[in-house]
Amino acid sequence: MKERYYYLIRVQFLGFRYSGWQKQPGQRTIEGMLAKTLKYILPQQRFKILGAGRTDAKVSAIDAAFELIIEETPISDMIGFINLFNNNLPSDIKILKVNKINNNFNIIKHSKSKEYRYIFSFGEKNHPFCAPFMANVLEDLDIDLMKQAAALYKGEHNFKAYTAKPGEKTQVVRTLTSCEIIENTLFSGSFFPKRSYMLRICGKGFMRYQVRMIMGALIQLGRGLLSIREIEYSLQEGSDVKISYIAPGSGLILHHLEFE
């Protein structure tokens, strides 16, 4: 049996021109671009990529990770490998760090926490250059009410209303260690609006669309289309509250990953 070598690779990317993380036929994806580059820089070498999760189309990451499994020949020069990888990746993907790990590591099961940030502004149309970084709500929002409601999501709740088509085995009871709306101090630019905000949300794991649907519910609340009582009820088992708005992917950023 051929020997295998395992590596945990930290990566950041701007997701605006990608159809999400997962490799898909005929689509430009982050995983697909990483695999294409690895084939070029590791010719005639077998490898496998395992992601820490699947980000949606247009979602970005400041601190994402994937596991790289290589057969036969290990990476001998980590710095040289990082430089070679980065030199051949497009400008919107960057490798940050490579660490050797053992074969007992499981990038999904050993995930300790994920922190997402969702950046948004409201009240008037943004400069077009803001589009890759933040969602733009043209209507006015009751930001104080949204801050109050964001705190309701913290803790253990039934989040069945906050995912698309949950299956029988979908784990809908999840725990959020943090959920708050704060002013955006993460990014700035001469073309940014004078004031923008972010949803900061942390937990061990999230279902598909969960963060974007929480943000969508808060936006609907801020517009007066949902009540805070409906949001409270949406987190209870057996709730029939339907969250009809999924916030755009371009405002969402995977901010940090921690592993056990």
C-alpha positions in Angstrom: 0.0 0.0 0.0 1.3 3.4 -0.9 2.2 5.7 1.9 0.1 8.8 2.4 0.9 12.2 3.8 -1.6 14.5 5.4 -1.6 18.3 5.5 -4.0 21.0 6.9 -3.9 24.1 4.6 -5.2 27.5 5.6 -6.6 29.5 2.7 -8.4 32.7 2.1 -10.4 33.7 -0.9 -12.8 36.3 -2.4 -15.8 34.2 -3.5 -17.6 36.8 -5.7 -16.8 35.1 -9.1 -17.1 31.5 -7.8 -20.0 29.1 -7.6 -19.1 28.1 -4.0 -16.5 25.7 -2.6 -17.6 22.3 -3.9 -16.3 21.1 -7.3 -19.1 21.1 -9.9 -19.1 20.2 -13.6 -19.0 23.3 -15.8 -18.7 25.7 -12.8 -15.8 27.7 -11.5 -15.4 26.7 -7.8 -12.8 27.2 -5.1 -12.2 23.5 -4.8 -12.0 23.1 -8.5 -9.4 25.9 -8.8 -7.3 24.5 -6.0 -7.4 21.0 -7.6 -6.5 22.4 -11.0 -3.5 24.2 -9.6 -2.3 21.2 -7.6 -2.4 19.1 -10.7 -0.1 21.6 -12.3 2.4 22.0 -9.4 2.3 18.3 -8.4 2.5 16.6 -11.8 2.1 12.8 -11.9 1.2 12.7 -8.2 -2.0 11.5 -6.7 -3.8 13.7 -4.2 -7.1 14.3 -2.6 -8.7 17.5 -1.2 -11.2 17.4 1.8 -12.9 20.7 2.7 -13.9 21.9 6.1 -17.3 22.7 4.8 -19.2 23.9 1.7 -19.5 27.6 1.2 -22.2 28.9 -1.1 -21.7 30.8 -4.3 -20.1 34.3 -3.8 -19.3 33.6 -0.2 -15.7 34.6 0.8 -13.3 33.5 3.5 -10.6 35.2 5.5 -9.6 31.9 7.3 -10.8 28.7 5.6 -9.1 25.4 5.6 -8.9 22.1 3.7 -7.0 18.8 4.1 -4.6 17.7 1.4 -3.7 14.0 1.2 -0.7 13.2 -1.0 0.5 9.7 -2.0 4.1 8.6 -2.1 6.1 11.8 -1.9 5.8 14.2 1.0 6.2 18.0 0.9 9.8 18.6 1.7 9.9 22.4 1.6 6.8 24.0 3.1 7.7 27.6 2.3 8.7 26.7 -1.2 5.4 24.8 -1.6 3.3 27.7 -0.4 5.1 30.1 -2.7 4.7 27.8 -5.7 1.0 27.2 -4.9 0.3 31.0 -4.6 2.3 31.9 -7.7 0.0 29.6 -9.7 -3.3 30.4 -8.1 -5.5 33.3 -9.3 -5.2 36.6 -7.4 -8.5 36.0 -5.5 -7.2 32.9 -3.7 -4.2 32.8 -1.3 -2.6 30.0 0.7 -1.7 31.2 4.2 -0.2 28.2 6.0 0.5 24.5 5.6 0.8 22.1 8.6 1.6 18.4 8.6 -1.1 16.4 10.4 -1.6 12.7 11.1 -4.2 10.4 9.5 -6.4 10.4 12.7 -7.4 14.0 12.0 -10.9 14.5 10.5 -11.5 18.0 9.2 -15.2 17.7 9.7 -15.5 15.9 13.0 -12.6 17.8 14.6 -14.1 21.2 13.8 -14.4 23.1 17.2 -16.0 26.3 16.0 -16.7 28.4 13.0 -17.2 32.2 13.0 -19.0 33.9 10.2 -19.4 37.6 9.6 -22.2 39.0 7.4 -21.6 42.6 6.2 -24.5 44.8 5.1 -25.6 48.4 4.7 -29.0 50.0 4.2 -30.9 53.1 3.2 -29.3 54.0 -0.1 -27.6 52.2 -3.0 -23.9 51.5 -2.5 -21.0 52.2 -4.8 -20.8 49.3 -7.3 -17.3 48.4 -6.0 -18.9 47.3 -2.7 -20.8 44.4 -4.3 -18.2 41.7 -3.6 -18.1 42.5 0.1 -21.4 43.5 1.4 -25.2 43.2 0.9 -27.1 46.3 0.3 -30.7 46.8 1.5 -32.3 49.9 -0.1 -35.0 50.2 2.4 -34.5 51.7 5.9 -33.9 49.1 8.7 -34.7 49.2 12.4 -31.2 48.3 13.4 -31.9 48.5 17.1 -34.7 46.0 16.8 -32.4 43.7 14.7 -29.7 43.9 17.4 -32.3 42.9 20.0 -33.5 39.9 17.9 -30.0 38.7 17.0 -29.4 37.8 20.7 -32.4 35.4 20.5 -30.4 33.0 18.3 -27.6 32.6 20.9 -27.7 29.2 22.7 -29.3 25.8 21.7 -32.4 26.0 19.5 -34.3 24.1 16.8 -33.1 25.8 13.6 -35.3 23.7 11.2 -36.8 26.9 9.8 -33.3 28.1 8.9 -32.2 25.6 6.3 -33.4 24.5 2.8 -35.2 21.1 2.6 -33.9 19.4 5.8 -33.8 15.6 5.6 -34.8 13.1 8.2 -31.2 12.8 9.4 -30.5 16.6 9.4 -29.4 17.7 12.8 -31.6 20.8 13.2 -30.9 21.4 16.9 -27.7 23.5 16.9 -25.9 25.7 19.4 -24.7 29.2 18.7 -22.1 30.5 21.1 -22.4 34.1 19.7 -24.9 36.0 17.6 -24.8 39.8 17.5 -25.1 42.8 15.1 -22.3 45.3 15.4 -20.8 48.1 13.3 -18.5 46.9 10.6 -14.9 47.6 11.5 -13.6 44.6 9.6 -13.3 46.2 6.2 -13.1 49.8 5.0 -12.6 51.6 1.7 -13.0 55.0 0.2 -16.0 53.7 -1.7 -17.7 52.2 1.3 -20.8 53.9 2.8 -20.3 56.1 5.8 -21.8 53.4 8.1 -22.1 49.6 7.6 -22.9 46.7 9.9 -22.1 43.1 10.4 -23.8 40.0 11.9 -21.2 38.2 13.9 -22.2 34.6 14.5 -20.3 31.6 16.0 -21.0 27.9 16.4 -19.6 24.4 16.0 -21.4 23.8 12.7 -24.0 25.2 10.5 -26.6 23.8 8.1 -26.9 24.9 4.5 -28.1 28.5 4.2 -28.5 28.8 8.0 -26.4 32.0 8.5 -27.9 33.6 5.4 -31.5 32.7 6.5 -30.8 34.1 10.0 -29.6 37.3 8.3 -32.6 37.2 6.0 -35.0 37.0 9.0 -33.3 39.9 10.7 -33.5 42.0 7.5 -37.2 41.1 7.2 -37.7 42.1 10.9 -35.8 45.4 10.3 -38.2 46.1 7.4 -41.3 45.4 9.4 -42.1 42.2 7.5 -41.6 39.9 10.5 -42.2 40.5 14.2 -39.8 39.7 17.0 -42.4 37.3 18.4 -42.3 35.3 15.1 -38.6 35.1 15.3 -38.9 33.7 18.9 -41.5 31.2 17.7 -39.4 30.2 14.6 -36.8 28.7 17.0 -39.2 26.3 18.7 -39.8 22.7 17.7 -43.0 22.4 15.6 -42.9 26.0 14.5 -44.6 26.8 11.2 -42.9 30.1 10.6 -41.4 30.2 7.1 -38.3 32.3 6.5 -38.8 33.3 2.9 -35.7 35.5 2.4 -32.2 34.1 2.1 -29.7 37.0 2.3 -27.3 37.2 -0.7 -24.1 35.2 -0.5 -21.8 38.1 -1.3 -22.2 39.6 2.1 -21.1 36.4 3.9 -17.5 35.8 5.0 -16.1 32.8 6.8 -13.9 34.7 9.4 -12.3 32.0 11.4 -12.1 28.2 11.9 -10.8 26.4 15.0 -10.1 22.7 15.3 -9.8 20.4 18.3 
